[in-house]
């Protein structure tokens, strides 16, 4: 406030002096030229006043506006610098990961090959065990089928033998042979005690 008053004094004093000098000059010359000169003096006074107001505006009002704007720009620059540093850090981390990525891929590839070999060996063992089980089961089925076939063959042989004996007996059995057999049976019964 003190400074603006000082500035106004510096501006007002010469403006007043110029105004009085112009009025005095016009009064000496007289008439219409005095009016014309007075108009110029007032124009200059207005100019000086406007220049003083503009100077005061640039000294008092605009610096805080410019300072706030500069602070905003400074904050933006600070934030941008922090974001840039963070992005560079992420870039370095990504580059380090990328560099170790080949080693990780090689490690995963070797691990996958080891696991595949172990799985293959496990499958071979299971296949061998399954083949043995199937072989044992097939052998048991063959033996069971063989036993069933033998039993069936014996039954068929017995039936054929009975059929053959029956047909032989039927051919050899005449009414005379039948009567002789019945008599023989009856005699065997008579000799037995009841």
LOTORRO-187788 format. One record per residue (C-alpha): residue in three letters; chain; x, y, z. Coordinates in pm, whole numbers, plus 50000, padded with zeros to 5 digits. Example, Ala and Ser with C-alpha at 12.3 -4.5 7.8 and 13.67 -1.06 7.14 Angstrom:
+------+-------+-------+-------+-------+
: rest : kette :     u :     v :     w :
+------+-------+-------+-------+-------+
:  ala :     A : 51230 : 49550 : 50780 :
:  ser :     A : 51367 : 49894 : 50714 :
+------+-------+-------+-------+-------+
// end
This chain:
+------+-------+-------+-------+-------+
: rest : kette :     u :     v :     w :
+------+-------+-------+-------+-------+
:  unk :     A : 50000 : 50000 : 50000 :
:  unk :     A : 50281 : 50235 : 50089 :
:  unk :     A : 50455 : 50162 : 49763 :
:  unk :     A : 50142 : 50230 : 49554 :
:  unk :     A : 50096 : 50566 : 49727 :
:  unk :     A : 50457 : 50654 : 49650 :
:  unk :     A : 50402 : 50562 : 49287 :
:  unk :     A : 50086 : 50773 : 49269 :
:  unk :     A : 50276 : 51072 : 49414 :
:  unk :     A : 50546 : 51030 : 49155 :
:  unk :     A : 50286 : 51019 : 48880 :
:  unk :     A : 50048 : 51282 : 49018 :
:  unk :     A : 50311 : 51548 : 49087 :
:  unk :     A : 50445 : 51573 : 48729 :
:  unk :     A : 50091 : 51546 : 48591 :
:  unk :     A : 49978 : 51842 : 48804 :
:  unk :     A : 50283 : 52044 : 48714 :
:  unk :     A : 50222 : 51977 : 48345 :
:  unk :     A : 49857 : 52074 : 48381 :
:  unk :     A : 49935 : 52405 : 48552 :
:  unk :     A : 50205 : 52485 : 48298 :
:  unk :     A : 49968 : 52418 : 48013 :
:  unk :     A : 49690 : 52628 : 48165 :
:  unk :     A : 49932 : 52914 : 48221 :
:  unk :     A : 50058 : 52888 : 47863 :
:  unk :     A : 49706 : 52885 : 47728 :
:  unk :     A : 49610 : 53186 : 47933 :
:  unk :     A : 49901 : 53380 : 47786 :
:  unk :     A : 49816 : 53294 : 47427 :
:  unk :     A : 49446 : 53350 : 47472 :
:  unk :     A : 49143 : 53247 : 47266 :
:  unk :     A : 49079 : 52924 : 47079 :
:  unk :     A : 49434 : 52803 : 47076 :
:  unk :     A : 49414 : 52801 : 47456 :
:  unk :     A : 49122 : 52566 : 47440 :
:  unk :     A : 49310 : 52345 : 47200 :
:  unk :     A : 49619 : 52338 : 47419 :
:  unk :     A : 49407 : 52272 : 47729 :
:  unk :     A : 49253 : 51974 : 47547 :
:  unk :     A : 49600 : 51838 : 47477 :
:  unk :     A : 49703 : 51892 : 47835 :
:  unk :     A : 49400 : 51700 : 47959 :
:  unk :     A : 49476 : 51422 : 47712 :
:  unk :     A : 49827 : 51402 : 47855 :
:  unk :     A : 49690 : 51406 : 48206 :
:  unk :     A : 49453 : 51126 : 48120 :
:  unk :     A : 49739 : 50935 : 47961 :
:  unk :     A : 49957 : 50980 : 48268 :
:  unk :     A : 49671 : 50871 : 48494 :
:  unk :     A : 49602 : 50564 : 48278 :
:  unk :     A : 49973 : 50488 : 48266 :
:  unk :     A : 49988 : 50517 : 48646 :
:  unk :     A : 49688 : 50288 : 48690 :
:  unk :     A : 49841 : 50039 : 48446 :
:  unk :     A : 50172 : 50057 : 48632 :
:  unk :     A : 49992 : 50006 : 48965 :
:  unk :     A : 49796 : 49714 : 48814 :
:  unk :     A : 50115 : 49548 : 48691 :
:  unk :     A : 50292 : 49610 : 49022 :
:  unk :     A : 50016 : 49524 : 49268 :
:  unk :     A : 49749 : 49300 : 49113 :
:  unk :     A : 49918 : 49095 : 48844 :
:  unk :     A : 50227 : 48963 : 49031 :
:  unk :     A : 50020 : 48740 : 49265 :
:  unk :     A : 49832 : 48607 : 48961 :
:  unk :     A : 50160 : 48539 : 48783 :
:  unk :     A : 50304 : 48388 : 49101 :
:  unk :     A : 50005 : 48150 : 49138 :
:  unk :     A : 50037 : 48055 : 48774 :
:  unk :     A : 50413 : 48002 : 48817 :
:  unk :     A : 50344 : 47789 : 49128 :
:  unk :     A : 50096 : 47577 : 48933 :
:  unk :     A : 50348 : 47533 : 48655 :
:  unk :     A : 50619 : 47449 : 48910 :
:  unk :     A : 50389 : 47191 : 49076 :
:  unk :     A : 50309 : 47041 : 48736 :
:  unk :     A : 50680 : 47022 : 48654 :
:  unk :     A : 50749 : 46858 : 48993 :
:  unk :     A : 50473 : 46604 : 48938 :
:  unk :     A : 50589 : 46538 : 48584 :
:  unk :     A : 50945 : 46489 : 48710 :
:  unk :     A : 50824 : 46243 : 48974 :
:  unk :     A : 50613 : 46059 : 48716 :
:  unk :     A : 50910 : 46047 : 48479 :
:  unk :     A : 51133 : 45908 : 48756 :
:  unk :     A : 50872 : 45644 : 48840 :
:  unk :     A : 50833 : 45553 : 48472 :
:  unk :     A : 51211 : 45525 : 48435 :
:  unk :     A : 51224 : 45302 : 48743 :
:  unk :     A : 50951 : 45080 : 48598 :
:  unk :     A : 51137 : 45073 : 48267 :
:  unk :     A : 51456 : 44963 : 48443 :
:  unk :     A : 51263 : 44694 : 48633 :
:  unk :     A : 51103 : 44574 : 48310 :
:  unk :     A : 51442 : 44569 : 48137 :
:  unk :     A : 51587 : 44365 : 48424 :
:  unk :     A : 51294 : 44123 : 48405 :
:  unk :     A : 51336 : 44097 : 48031 :
:  unk :     A : 51705 : 44022 : 48075 :
:  unk :     A : 51628 : 43744 : 48324 :
:  unk :     A : 51338 : 43619 : 48114 :
:  unk :     A : 51566 : 43408 : 47891 :
:  unk :     A : 51710 : 43237 : 48197 :
:  unk :     A : 51361 : 43173 : 48334 :
:  unk :     A : 51247 : 43034 : 47998 :
:  unk :     A : 51551 : 42803 : 47986 :
:  unk :     A : 51483 : 42695 : 48345 :
:  unk :     A : 51114 : 42628 : 48270 :
:  unk :     A : 51207 : 42440 : 47951 :
:  unk :     A : 51454 : 42218 : 48140 :
:  unk :     A : 51200 : 42162 : 48418 :
:  unk :     A : 50931 : 42072 : 48160 :
:  unk :     A : 51167 : 41828 : 47990 :
:  unk :     A : 51250 : 41665 : 48324 :
:  unk :     A : 50883 : 41641 : 48413 :
:  unk :     A : 50802 : 41498 : 48067 :
:  unk :     A : 51079 : 41237 : 48104 :
:  unk :     A : 50953 : 41144 : 48452 :
:  unk :     A : 50595 : 41123 : 48322 :
:  unk :     A : 50709 : 40908 : 48030 :
:  unk :     A : 50892 : 40674 : 48268 :
:  unk :     A : 50587 : 40659 : 48495 :
:  unk :     A : 50362 : 40580 : 48197 :
:  unk :     A : 50603 : 40308 : 48080 :
:  unk :     A : 50598 : 40154 : 48427 :
:  unk :     A : 50219 : 40171 : 48439 :
:  unk :     A : 50195 : 40022 : 48089 :
:  unk :     A : 50428 : 39738 : 48188 :
:  unk :     A : 50224 : 39673 : 48502 :
:  unk :     A : 49900 : 39689 : 48305 :
:  unk :     A : 50042 : 39448 : 48043 :
:  unk :     A : 50139 : 39206 : 48318 :
:  unk :     A : 49792 : 39233 : 48470 :
:  unk :     A : 49627 : 39182 : 48131 :
:  unk :     A : 49857 : 38887 : 48060 :
:  unk :     A : 49774 : 38727 : 48396 :
:  unk :     A : 49403 : 38794 : 48346 :
:  unk :     A : 49416 : 38652 : 47990 :
:  unk :     A : 49602 : 38345 : 48111 :
:  unk :     A : 49345 : 38296 : 48389 :
:  unk :     A : 49063 : 38329 : 48135 :
:  unk :     A : 49233 : 38081 : 47902 :
:  unk :     A : 49276 : 37835 : 48189 :
:  unk :     A : 48913 : 37883 : 48297 :
:  unk :     A : 48795 : 37837 : 47938 :
:  unk :     A : 49016 : 37526 : 47910 :
:  unk :     A : 48869 : 37379 : 48232 :
:  unk :     A : 48517 : 37460 : 48114 :
:  unk :     A : 48593 : 37301 : 47779 :
:  unk :     A : 48732 : 36986 : 47950 :
:  unk :     A : 48428 : 36960 : 48174 :
:  unk :     A : 48204 : 37008 : 47873 :
:  unk :     A : 48411 : 36759 : 47676 :
:  unk :     A : 48387 : 36503 : 47959 :
:  unk :     A : 48013 : 36559 : 47981 :
:  unk :     A : 47986 : 36519 : 47604 :
:  unk :     A : 48207 : 36210 : 47612 :
:  unk :     A : 47999 : 36062 : 47895 :
:  unk :     A : 47680 : 36138 : 47709 :
:  unk :     A : 47819 : 35988 : 47391 :
:  unk :     A : 47934 : 35683 : 47586 :
:  unk :     A : 47592 : 35646 : 47747 :
:  unk :     A : 47422 : 35699 : 47410 :
:  unk :     A : 47659 : 35449 : 47248 :
:  unk :     A : 47606 : 35196 : 47527 :
:  unk :     A : 47233 : 35249 : 47510 :
:  unk :     A : 47224 : 35195 : 47138 :
:  unk :     A : 47451 : 34890 : 47178 :
:  unk :     A : 47230 : 34752 : 47455 :
:  unk :     A : 46921 : 34828 : 47249 :
:  unk :     A : 47069 : 34640 : 46955 :
:  unk :     A : 47177 : 34347 : 47164 :
:  unk :     A : 46869 : 34339 : 47376 :
:  unk :     A : 46635 : 34082 : 47230 :
:  unk :     A : 46322 : 33949 : 47398 :
:  unk :     A : 46509 : 33634 : 47496 :
:  unk :     A : 46794 : 33828 : 47653 :
:  unk :     A : 46546 : 34044 : 47839 :
:  unk :     A : 46369 : 33743 : 47979 :
:  unk :     A : 46696 : 33588 : 48086 :
:  unk :     A : 46791 : 33907 : 48266 :
:  unk :     A : 46461 : 33933 : 48444 :
:  unk :     A : 46485 : 33569 : 48555 :
:  unk :     A : 46836 : 33624 : 48678 :
:  unk :     A : 46721 : 33926 : 48874 :
:  unk :     A : 46430 : 33748 : 49027 :
:  unk :     A : 46653 : 33461 : 49135 :
:  unk :     A : 46894 : 33697 : 49297 :
:  unk :     A : 46608 : 33844 : 49491 :
:  unk :     A : 46488 : 33510 : 49612 :
:  unk :     A : 46816 : 33419 : 49765 :
:  unk :     A : 46824 : 33734 : 49976 :
:  unk :     A : 46662 : 33767 : 50309 :
:  unk :     A : 46399 : 34038 : 50326 :
+------+-------+-------+-------+-------+
// end
